Amino acid sequence: MAGTDTSYARSIELPPDQIFRNLQNAKRFAIDIGGSLAKLAYYTTVKRKIAHFSERDQGENDSPLYEVTEEEETRESLHFVKFETVYIEQCLDFVKQNLIESKDQICGKVIKATGGGAHKYMELIKDKLGLDVDKEDEMDCLIKGLNFLLKNIPDEAYGYVRHVNPQYQFQTAEPNIFPYLLVNIGSGVSIVKVESDDKFERIGGTAMGGGTFSGLGSLLTNATGFDELLQLATRGDHRKVDMLVKDIYGGAYSALGLPGDLLASSFGKTVRNSLEQTEGAGYTQEDIAKSLLHMISNGIGQIACLYANLHGLKKVYFGGYFIRGQPVTMNTITFAINYWSKGEVQGLYLRHEGYLGAIGAFLKGAEEDNTCKYQWGENFAGSSGLNSPPPVVSLISRGRSSTFDMLELDKLDRMLVPLPALVRPNLYHPDVVDLTEDTEARKYWLDCFEEALDRVAECATRSQPQSEDAVERAQEFKKKYKKRLQDLRAQPFAYGSLTVRSLLDTREHCLNEMGFADPYSHLKQQENEKSLKLLPKRLEQLSAMNWYGRQFALIEGILAGNVFDWGAKEVTKLINDDEDFGFGDAKEKLQQRPWLMDDVDQWIERLKGPPHESAVIFVDNSGADIVLGIFPFVRELLKRGTQVALSANSKPALNDITHSELMIVTNKIAELDSDISLALQERRLQLLESGGASPCLDLSRIDSVVAERCKRADLLIFEGMGRAVHTNLNAQFTCESLKLAVIKNQWLANRLGGDVFSVMCKYEKGSAAKDSGKPMKSNEA
């Protein structure tokens, strides 16, 4: 059948880039085949457009400072596709047909395989793809996959508690993930103690697992499969079947500390009732399924807790096909863990638990590439969300449809590490507002991002005036991002904690996928050139002021420059309505003192003391912000004897200045000012990449070079709404910090107790780490 025109590949009615994305350049494969689901992994290269900035010689006065062009670069990505095992032959045919050349494109001529079906389908894989199958140990692959996800994907692990807001409680990524307990629930249950990447052992298990649930469910109900049985359970009421403490004692058994609603006996109320008598017995098949699910889940939770206590472990991760993100299952296991451990052990689940084996098998095949030397990041544009509606594929040959689930990871350019100056880095959480739990804020920001779609698409189109299909691609971007916003309205937890930062990141991923490398590049270029012409006069004015007046004017200048944020609707309208709106007008818009947060006097008082030895400034926008606001401030610090490092985004986001643009702008400023020129020559002024591609800043994942530079910094400065308000407003540091921003969003200003263009100036001395048992979220004062 393979190789003919009637191949199963033709029975999948969907363009390959919607499911098997970038398949044509696939170079290595791995597969995890379970009894019901198969997971295919492949490594591929993708051509993406990037903005390139090249400095130009200044011939005529009107010639641009630098040239902006778009180039293609090759990026590496990992793709994981989950589908029903019964369609494995069709999917393999589809893969074979859509490879650009032939099987010669696949590196190594070997496919790593794991799972119970690896041996069963070995010959089929060999026949379809022409690859030798190398079977890997299932448990080894599971551990490798889990370690990989915990290290690379923020918000991978979560706790689940029903009737609590938010129900999904995503965990802060920790520098050290070990030790932990893995409870893998398949047909039976395996319990594994994991102490390091290479050290783990199976310490126990139970035969009462998913197979027990399916088997007893088929005997006790009319359900024909696992999923149907789960659906029955979600509609059932176990109290009609199970005997509770109050059914025995008439209420709580206070002497033993047993609440009345506690489960006393599974199926305790069904004595002497047969399956045929179910309908007249006061309970239904749904109730039976619910009781059965509770019985299995409670048992697994209790056993897991006992093993965790025995080995002194505080974190237990649950995986396997039995979980599948089902709220009823997770809630029951969580209750059991909390009850038997008295809250001392944490039961955790995984957004991508279905991919552990496939990821581990792939890593086994890629060991020669030293994958531990670089990191990967989740591509939100190409990944399915937790419990989100997956794509439905029409399968003509079987006369039915099936669903597919995807995970896409992009290789990062650099190693990202936590900022060393964070107080309690293992408890740091960057975001001020968690939209997953704040219903009002969630509605506002989802509406806000949807309303901005036309504006962003128009800007993207204008950035590529020579492109014939820019308009079409911009419309595709709008369609995709709008669909993602709609999904997040229904499932706000789908991609981890929903925040302004994650919404911005998702938008950038969608823009990049549609070939828009830097939609604001030409706008940034114009703003930079316009501001550079004003810089000499600005420096002259500052030099003429007395010391105190100059220090205040420097802070005010940063704030005025920060007004020019093209991501803010209020600012965009202001500038569009008045083309002559400039730096002076921005200063007039600032809130009158006292500011919403006003530590400027404390900051100036600090400047009367000894100079800081080393400062790192995380900069924000192009144009007036960086040129007229930040650089005069930098110049003053340099004159005081402070070494300064400016950290800018590695990749574009809105009108934020990138490291490439910053280098060109700084060289031009050096031509205009001898202090900046000398500082560059003496390396007292350095320009660094933050490793980010977002207007927000996650200090748990910054470039390792910046992190190393921050070790000797005694002053950190965060500028702009994204870096100092949406994220890090209440983050604490071991050294001094200064956070500066103008609130350019009316809703957010009202939420914070101010008005649009309110000012945040927050100066803090360094604080020592304190012991705490709970994560420090940025929205906790």
C-alpha positions in Angstrom: 0.0 0.0 0.0 2.9 2.4 0.8 4.2 4.3 -2.1 1.1 4.1 -4.2 -1.3 6.9 -5.2 -3.8 5.4 -2.8 -1.5 5.9 0.1 -3.0 6.7 3.5 -1.2 10.0 3.3 -3.8 11.3 1.0 -6.5 10.5 3.5 -5.5 13.2 5.9 -7.3 16.3 4.7 -5.2 19.1 6.2 -2.2 21.2 5.0 0.9 19.7 6.6 2.0 23.0 8.2 -1.1 23.0 10.4 -0.3 19.7 12.1 3.1 18.3 10.9 4.6 21.8 10.8 7.9 22.3 8.9 8.0 18.6 8.1 9.7 19.1 4.8 13.1 19.8 6.4 12.9 17.1 9.1 16.3 15.6 10.0 15.7 13.3 12.9 12.7 11.3 14.3 11.7 9.6 17.5 8.4 8.0 18.4 6.6 6.9 21.6 3.8 4.4 20.8 1.3 3.6 23.5 -1.8 1.4 23.4 -4.1 4.3 22.6 -1.9 7.3 21.7 1.2 7.7 19.7 3.6 10.7 19.9 5.9 11.5 16.9 8.9 13.8 17.5 11.1 15.3 14.8 13.8 17.9 14.6 13.7 20.3 11.7 15.2 23.5 10.5 13.0 26.5 9.7 13.8 29.6 7.7 12.6 32.8 9.5 12.9 36.4 8.5 15.0 38.7 10.7 15.6 42.4 10.6 19.1 43.4 9.8 20.5 46.8 10.8 23.6 48.1 9.0 25.3 51.4 9.9 25.7 53.8 7.0 28.2 56.5 6.3 26.7 59.9 6.7 27.0 61.5 3.3 24.2 64.0 3.0 22.5 65.4 6.1 19.2 63.8 5.2 20.6 60.3 4.6 19.4 57.6 7.1 21.5 56.8 10.1 21.3 53.1 9.3 19.7 50.8 6.8 17.0 48.3 7.7 16.7 45.1 5.6 15.2 41.7 6.1 17.2 38.6 5.8 16.5 34.9 6.2 18.1 32.8 8.9 17.9 29.1 9.6 16.4 28.3 13.0 16.2 24.9 14.7 13.0 23.6 16.2 11.5 20.5 17.8 8.0 19.3 16.9 5.8 16.8 18.7 2.5 15.5 17.4 0.1 13.3 19.4 -2.5 11.2 17.6 -4.5 8.0 18.1 -2.3 4.9 17.6 -4.9 3.3 15.3 -3.8 6.0 12.7 -0.1 5.4 12.9 0.1 3.9 9.4 -1.7 6.8 7.9 0.5 9.3 9.7 3.7 7.6 8.7 2.6 7.6 5.1 1.8 11.3 5.4 5.3 12.0 6.9 7.0 10.0 4.1 5.1 11.8 1.3 5.8 15.3 2.7 9.5 15.1 3.2 11.1 17.4 0.6 13.6 14.9 -0.8 13.6 11.4 0.4 14.5 9.4 3.5 18.1 10.5 2.8 17.2 13.8 4.4 16.9 12.0 7.8 20.1 12.1 9.8 21.5 8.9 11.2 19.1 6.4 9.4 17.8 5.5 12.9 14.6 6.3 14.7 14.5 6.1 18.4 11.3 4.4 19.7 9.8 3.8 23.1 6.5 2.7 24.6 4.7 -0.6 24.6 4.0 -0.4 20.8 7.7 0.2 19.8 8.2 -3.5 19.1 4.8 -4.2 17.7 5.1 -1.5 15.0 8.9 -1.8 14.4 8.5 -3.4 10.9 5.8 -0.8 9.9 8.1 2.1 10.8 11.0 0.5 9.0 8.9 -0.1 5.9 7.3 3.4 5.8 10.3 5.6 6.6 13.2 3.3 5.7 14.8 3.6 9.1 16.2 1.1 11.5 14.3 1.2 14.8 16.3 1.5 18.0 14.1 0.7 21.0 14.8 2.7 24.2 13.8 1.9 27.8 10.4 3.5 28.5 11.2 4.6 32.1 14.5 6.1 31.1 12.8 8.1 28.3 10.1 9.3 30.7 12.6 10.7 33.2 14.7 12.4 30.5 11.6 14.0 29.0 10.3 15.2 32.4 13.7 16.7 33.4 13.9 18.4 30.0 10.4 20.0 30.3 11.0 21.2 33.9 14.3 22.9 32.9 13.1 24.5 29.7 9.4 25.3 29.9 8.2 27.9 32.5 4.8 27.0 33.9 5.2 23.4 32.9 4.1 22.0 36.3 0.9 22.9 38.1 -1.1 22.0 41.1 -4.9 21.6 40.7 -7.4 22.5 43.4 -11.1 22.6 42.6 -13.2 25.5 44.0 -10.1 27.6 44.4 -9.3 30.6 42.2 -7.2 29.9 40.2 -7.9 26.2 40.0 -4.6 25.7 38.0 -1.7 26.8 40.2 1.4 27.0 38.0 4.7 26.6 39.7 7.7 28.9 39.5 10.6 27.3 37.7 13.4 26.4 40.2 17.1 26.4 39.4 17.4 22.9 40.9 14.5 20.5 40.1 15.8 17.5 42.2 14.9 15.4 44.1 11.3 14.4 43.2 8.9 11.5 42.9 7.4 10.5 39.5 4.2 8.5 39.7 3.5 7.2 36.2 0.0 5.9 35.8 -0.5 3.6 32.9 -2.3 0.2 33.0 -0.5 -0.1 36.4 1.4 2.4 38.4 5.2 2.8 38.7 6.7 5.1 41.3 10.2 6.4 40.6 12.5 8.4 42.9 14.6 10.8 40.8 17.7 12.4 42.4 19.5 13.7 39.3 19.6 13.5 35.5 21.3 10.2 35.7 20.3 8.8 39.0 16.8 7.4 39.5 15.2 4.1 40.7 11.8 2.5 40.7 11.0 2.3 44.4 7.5 0.8 44.1 4.1 0.8 42.4 0.7 -0.8 42.4 -1.3 -2.9 40.0 -4.4 -0.7 40.6 -4.1 1.9 37.8 -5.6 2.9 34.5 -6.1 -0.7 33.4 -8.1 -1.3 36.6 -10.3 1.7 35.9 -10.9 0.6 32.3 -11.5 -3.1 33.1 -13.9 -2.6 36.1 -15.6 0.2 34.2 -16.4 -2.1 31.3 -17.8 -4.7 33.7 -19.9 -2.2 35.7 -21.1 0.2 33.0 -21.9 0.1 29.2 -18.9 2.3 28.4 -16.9 1.0 25.5 -13.6 2.8 26.1 -11.5 4.8 28.5 -12.6 8.3 27.2 -16.3 7.3 27.3 -15.9 6.0 30.9 -14.3 9.3 31.9 -17.2 11.2 30.4 -19.6 9.1 32.4 -17.6 9.9 35.5 -17.7 13.7 35.0 -21.5 13.5 35.0 -21.8 11.3 38.1 -22.2 11.8 41.8 -20.1 9.3 43.8 -22.1 10.0 47.0 -25.0 7.9 45.7 -22.7 4.9 45.5 -20.0 5.5 48.1 -20.5 5.3 51.8 -19.4 8.4 53.7 -18.4 8.9 57.3 -21.8 10.6 58.0 -23.6 7.6 56.5 -22.1 5.5 59.3 -22.0 7.8 62.2 -24.8 10.3 61.3 -22.2 13.1 61.0 -18.5 13.7 61.6 -16.5 11.4 63.8 -14.9 14.2 65.8 -12.9 12.0 68.2 -10.9 10.7 65.2 -10.9 14.0 63.3 -13.0 12.5 60.5 -15.3 15.0 58.7 -18.8 13.8 57.7 -18.2 14.1 54.0 -15.0 11.9 54.1 -15.2 8.8 52.0 -15.5 5.7 54.3 -16.2 2.9 51.8 -16.0 2.9 48.0 -19.2 1.3 46.6 -20.5 0.9 50.1 -24.1 1.7 49.2 -24.3 -0.8 46.4 -24.4 -3.9 48.5 -26.8 -6.6 47.1 -27.6 -4.5 44.0 -26.7 -6.0 40.6 -26.0 -4.2 37.3 -29.5 -4.9 36.1 -30.9 -3.3 39.2 -28.9 -0.1 38.8 -31.6 2.1 37.4 -34.0 1.5 40.3 -31.3 1.6 43.0 -31.0 5.4 43.2 -27.8 5.6 41.3 -26.8 5.5 37.6 -23.9 4.3 35.5 -22.5 7.8 35.7 -22.4 7.5 39.5 -20.7 4.1 39.3 -18.0 5.5 37.0 -17.5 8.5 39.3 -17.1 6.2 42.3 -14.7 4.0 40.5 -12.6 7.0 39.4 -12.5 8.2 43.0 -11.5 4.7 44.3 -8.6 4.4 41.9 -7.4 8.0 42.2 -7.6 8.0 46.0 -5.6 4.8 46.2 -2.9 6.1 43.9 -2.7 9.4 45.8 -2.4 7.7 49.2 0.3 5.3 48.0 2.2 8.1 46.4 2.1 10.1 49.6 3.3 7.2 51.7 6.3 6.7 49.4 7.0 10.4 49.4 7.0 10.5 53.2 9.1 7.4 53.4 11.8 9.0 51.2 11.5 12.5 52.5 10.3 14.0 49.2 8.1 17.1 49.0 7.2 17.1 45.3 5.3 14.4 43.4 4.7 14.6 39.7 1.9 12.6 38.2 2.0 11.5 34.6 0.6 8.8 32.3 -2.5 8.4 30.1 -4.7 8.0 33.2 -4.3 11.8 34.0 -4.9 13.5 30.6 -5.6 16.8 32.4 -8.9 15.6 33.7 -10.0 17.9 36.5 -12.0 15.1 38.4 -9.0 12.8 38.4 -6.5 15.6 39.4 -8.8 16.9 42.2 -9.2 13.5 43.7 -5.4 12.7 43.7 -4.7 16.2 45.1 -7.2 15.7 47.9 -5.6 12.4 48.8 -2.1 13.8 48.8 -3.1 16.8 51.0 -5.1 14.7 53.3 -2.5 11.9 54.0 0.5 14.3 54.1 -1.3 17.0 56.1 -0.3 19.5 53.4 3.4 18.6 53.5 3.7 16.9 50.1 2.8 18.7 46.9 1.0 16.8 44.1 1.8 18.3 40.7 0.7 17.7 37.1 2.3 18.6 33.7 1.0 20.6 30.8 2.8 18.3 28.4 2.8 15.0 30.3 1.7 13.1 27.2 5.0 13.9 25.5 7.5 12.8 28.1 8.4 9.5 26.4 8.7 11.0 22.9 10.9 13.9 24.2 13.1 11.4 26.1 13.5 9.1 23.1 14.4 12.1 20.9 17.0 13.3 23.4 18.5 9.7 23.4 19.0 10.1 19.6 20.4 13.5 19.9 23.0 12.9 22.6 25.9 13.5 20.2 24.6 17.1 19.7 25.1 18.0 23.4 21.5 19.2 23.8 22.3 20.1 27.5 24.4 23.0 26.2 21.5 25.0 24.9 17.9 25.7 25.8 14.6 25.5 24.2 11.5 27.7 24.5 7.8 26.9 23.8 6.5 28.4 20.6 2.9 29.4 21.5 1.9 29.8 17.8 2.6 26.2 17.0 1.5 24.4 20.3 -1.8 23.2 21.5 -3.0 24.4 24.9 -3.9 22.4 28.0 -7.5 21.2 27.5 -7.9 23.5 24.5 -9.9 22.2 21.5 -7.3 20.5 19.3 -7.3 20.6 15.5 -9.8 18.1 14.0 -8.5 16.1 11.0 -10.7 14.4 8.5 -9.6 10.8 7.9 -11.4 9.8 4.6 -10.3 6.1 4.7 -12.0 5.5 8.0 -15.0 7.7 7.4 -14.4 9.7 10.7 -12.4 12.5 12.2 -9.7 12.5 14.7 -8.0 15.1 16.9 -4.3 15.9 16.9 -2.3 17.7 19.6 1.0 19.6 19.0 4.0 20.9 20.9 6.6 23.1 19.2 9.9 24.2 20.8 12.4 26.6 19.3 16.1 26.4 20.0 17.2 29.5 21.9 20.3 31.5 20.8 21.8 31.6 24.2 21.7 30.1 27.7 19.2 31.8 30.0 19.7 31.8 33.8 18.2 33.5 36.8 19.4 37.0 37.8 21.8 36.5 40.7 20.7 39.6 42.5 17.2 38.3 43.1 16.2 37.8 46.7 14.9 34.2 46.9 15.3 33.4 43.1 13.5 30.1 43.6 10.4 31.9 44.7 10.5 34.8 42.2 7.5 35.3 40.0 7.8 38.1 37.4 4.2 39.1 36.7 2.2 41.6 38.7 -1.3 40.4 37.7 -2.3 36.8 37.1 -5.1 37.1 34.6 -5.9 33.4 35.2 -7.4 34.4 38.6 -8.3 38.1 38.0 -11.5 37.9 36.0 -11.9 41.7 35.5 -8.3 42.1 34.4 -8.5 39.1 32.1 -11.5 40.4 30.2 -10.0 43.9 29.9 -6.6 42.7 28.5 -8.1 40.1 26.1 -10.4 42.8 24.8 -7.5 45.3 24.6 -5.3 42.9 22.6 -8.1 42.0 20.3 -9.0 45.7 19.6 -5.3 46.3 18.8 -5.2 43.6 16.0 -6.0 46.0 13.2 -3.4 48.5 14.3 -0.7 45.8 14.6 -1.6 44.2 11.3 -1.4 47.6 9.6 2.0 48.3 11.1 3.2 44.9 10.0 2.0 45.5 6.4 3.7 48.9 6.3 7.0 47.4 7.4 7.2 45.4 4.2 6.2 47.8 1.4 7.9 45.8 -1.3 6.1 42.5 -0.4 3.2 41.4 -2.7 1.7 39.2 0.0 2.2 41.3 3.1 -1.5 42.2 3.4 -2.5 38.5 3.0 0.0 37.4 5.7 -1.1 40.2 8.0 -4.7 38.9 7.7 -3.5 35.4 8.5 -1.8 36.8 11.6 -5.0 38.5 12.7 -7.0 35.3 12.2 -4.6 33.1 14.1 -4.0 35.5 17.0 -7.7 36.3 17.3 -8.4 32.5 17.5 -5.8 32.2 20.2 -7.4 35.0 22.2 -10.8 33.3 21.9 -9.3 30.0 23.1 -7.8 31.8 26.1 -11.2 33.3 27.0 -12.5 29.8 27.3 -9.4 28.2 28.8 -7.2 31.0 30.4 -4.9 28.4 31.9 -4.1 26.7 28.5 -0.5 27.9 28.2 0.3 28.4 31.9 -0.4 31.5 33.9 -2.2 34.0 31.7 -0.4 37.3 31.9 0.1 40.5 29.9 3.6 39.1 29.2 2.3 35.8 27.8 -0.2 37.6 25.6 2.6 39.8 24.2 4.9 36.8 23.7 2.1 34.9 21.8 1.5 37.9 19.5 5.2 38.0 18.7 5.3 34.3 17.9 2.3 34.7 15.6 3.9 37.7 13.8 7.2 35.8 13.3 5.4 32.8 12.0 3.7 34.9 9.3 7.0 36.4 8.3 7.0 39.7 10.1 10.4 40.0 11.6 10.2 43.5 13.0 6.9 45.4 12.2 8.1 48.6 14.0 11.6 48.7 12.5 11.1 51.7 10.2 9.2 53.6 12.8 12.0 53.0 15.3 14.5 54.2 12.7 12.6 57.5 12.2 12.3 58.1 16.0 16.0 57.4 16.6 17.1 59.8 13.9 14.7 62.5 15.0 15.9 62.2 18.7 19.6 62.2 17.8 19.2 65.6 16.3 17.8 66.9 19.6 20.4 65.4 21.8 23.1 68.1 21.7 20.6 70.8 22.9 19.3 68.5 25.5 22.8 67.9 27.0 23.5 71.6 26.8 20.4 72.4 28.8 21.3 69.8 31.5 24.8 71.1 31.8 23.5 74.6 32.6 21.4 73.4 35.5 22.5 73.2 39.2 23.3 69.8 40.6 19.9 69.2 42.3 17.9 70.5 39.3 19.9 68.3 36.9 19.3 65.1 39.0 15.5 65.8 39.0 15.5 66.7 35.3 17.4 63.5 34.4 14.7 61.4 36.1 11.9 63.5 34.5 13.6 63.0 31.1 13.6 59.3 31.4 9.9 59.4 32.2 9.1 61.8 29.4 11.0 59.6 27.0 9.1 56.6 28.2 5.8 58.2 27.1 6.7 57.3 23.5 5.4 53.7 23.6 3.7 52.6 20.4 2.3 49.6 22.2 0.0 51.9 24.2 -3.3 52.8 22.6 -3.5 56.2 24.4 0.0 57.2 23.1 -0.7 56.0 19.6 -3.8 58.2 19.4 -2.0 61.1 20.9 0.8 61.0 18.4 -1.5 60.3 15.4 -3.6 63.3 16.3 -0.6 65.6 16.7 2.3 64.9 14.4 4.4 67.5 16.2 4.0 65.9 19.6 7.6 65.9 21.0 9.8 65.4 24.0 8.7 68.7 25.6 5.0 67.9 25.1 5.6 64.5 26.8 7.1 66.2 29.9 3.9 68.4 30.1 1.8 65.2 30.0 3.4 63.7 33.1 1.5 63.6 36.3 2.2 66.5 38.7 4.0 65.6 41.9 3.4 63.9 44.2 3.5 61.0 41.8 1.6 57.8 42.1 4.8 56.2 43.4 7.3 58.9 44.3 10.7 58.0 45.6 12.6 60.6 43.6 13.7 62.6 46.7 15.1 59.4 48.3 17.0 58.7 45.0 18.5 62.2 44.8 19.4 62.0 48.5 21.2 58.7 47.8 23.2 60.4 45.0 24.7 62.7 47.6 26.6 59.7 49.0 29.4 57.7 47.4 29.0 56.8 43.7 27.7 53.3 42.7 30.5 51.1 41.4 28.5 49.4 38.7 25.0 49.8 37.3 22.9 47.7 34.9 20.0 49.4 33.1 17.3 47.3 31.4 16.2 49.7 28.7 12.8 50.1 26.9 11.8 52.1 23.8 13.7 53.4 20.8 13.7 57.1 20.0 13.3 59.8 22.7 13.2 57.1 25.4 16.7 55.8 24.8 18.4 58.9 23.3 16.9 61.8 25.2 16.0 60.0 28.4 18.4 57.1 29.2 21.7 58.4 27.7 21.8 61.7 29.5 21.2 59.7 32.7 24.0 57.3 31.7 26.3 60.2 31.1 25.7 61.5 34.6 26.4 58.1 36.2 29.6 57.8 34.2 30.8 61.2 35.3 30.2 60.1 38.9 32.6 57.1 38.3 30.0 54.4 37.9 30.5 51.7 35.3 27.3 51.2 33.3 25.9 48.3 31.2 22.8 48.8 29.0 20.8 45.7 28.5 18.5 45.6 25.5 16.3 43.0 23.9 18.0 40.4 21.7 15.0 40.3 19.3 12.3 42.8 18.3 9.2 43.5 20.2 6.9 46.5 19.5 9.1 49.7 19.4 11.6 48.5 22.0 15.2 49.1 21.0 17.1 45.9 20.2 20.8 45.3 20.9 21.6 45.7 17.3 19.9 49.0 17.0 21.4 50.1 20.4 25.0 49.6 19.1 24.3 51.8 16.1 22.6 54.5 18.1 25.4 54.4 20.8 28.1 54.8 18.2 26.3 57.9 16.8 25.9 59.4 20.3 29.7 58.8 20.9 30.3 61.0 17.9 28.2 63.7 19.5 29.5 63.4 23.1 33.1 62.9 24.2 32.1 61.4 27.6 30.1 58.6 26.0 32.9 58.1 23.5 35.6 57.8 26.1 33.5 55.5 28.3 33.1 53.1 25.3 36.8 53.1 24.6 37.6 52.4 28.2 34.8 49.8 28.5 33.2 51.7 31.3 30.1 51.6 29.2 29.0 48.2 27.8 26.1 47.1 25.6 24.6 43.7 26.4 21.8 41.5 25.1 19.1 40.6 27.6 18.2 37.4 25.8 14.6 38.5 25.6 12.2 39.3 22.8 9.4 40.9 24.8 8.4 44.3 26.2 8.2 42.4 29.6 11.2 41.0 31.5 11.4 37.6 33.2 14.4 37.8 35.5 14.4 34.0 35.9 15.5 33.7 32.3 18.1 36.3 31.2 21.2 36.0 29.2 24.1 34.4 31.1 26.5 37.3 30.2 24.1 39.8 31.7 23.6 37.6 34.7 27.4 37.5 35.2 27.6 41.3 34.8 24.9 41.7 37.5 26.9 39.8 40.0 29.1 42.9 40.5 26.4 45.5 40.1 25.3 47.5 43.1 22.5 49.3 41.2 19.8 47.8 38.9 17.5 50.1 36.9 14.3 48.9 35.2 12.5 51.2 32.8 9.1 51.1 31.2 5.7 49.6 31.9 6.7 46.2 30.7 9.9 45.8 32.7 8.9 47.8 35.9 5.1 47.5 36.2 3.6 44.5 34.3 6.6 42.6 35.6 9.0 43.1 38.5 7.1 46.0 40.3 7.5 44.2 43.6 10.5 42.0 42.9 13.2 42.3 45.5 16.9 42.5 45.0 20.1 42.1 47.1 21.4 45.5 45.7 19.8 48.9 45.2 17.2 49.2 42.5 15.3 52.0 40.7 12.1 51.3 38.8 10.8 54.1 36.4 7.7 54.0 34.3 4.8 56.1 33.0 1.4 54.4 33.1 0.0 54.9 29.6 -3.0 52.7 30.0 -6.2 54.2 31.5 -7.5 51.0 32.9 -4.2 50.0 34.5 -3.8 53.6 35.9 -7.3 53.4 37.5 -6.5 50.0 38.9 -3.3 51.4 40.5 -5.2 54.4 41.9 -4.1 57.0 39.4 -4.8 58.4 36.0 -3.2 58.0 32.6 0.4 59.3 32.5 0.7 58.7 36.2 4.4 58.2 37.2 6.0 55.3 39.0 9.4 56.1 40.6 10.4 53.4 43.0 13.8 53.4 44.7 14.8 50.5 47.1 17.9 49.6 49.0 19.0 46.0 48.7 17.4 43.5 51.0 18.7 40.2 52.3 17.0 36.9 51.6 14.4 35.9 54.0 13.0 32.4 54.7 9.5 31.9 53.3 7.4 28.9 52.6 5.4 30.4 49.8 6.2 31.8 46.4 6.7 35.5 46.2 4.4 36.8 43.4 5.0 40.3 42.1 1.4 41.3 43.0 2.2 40.7 46.7 3.5 43.7 48.5 
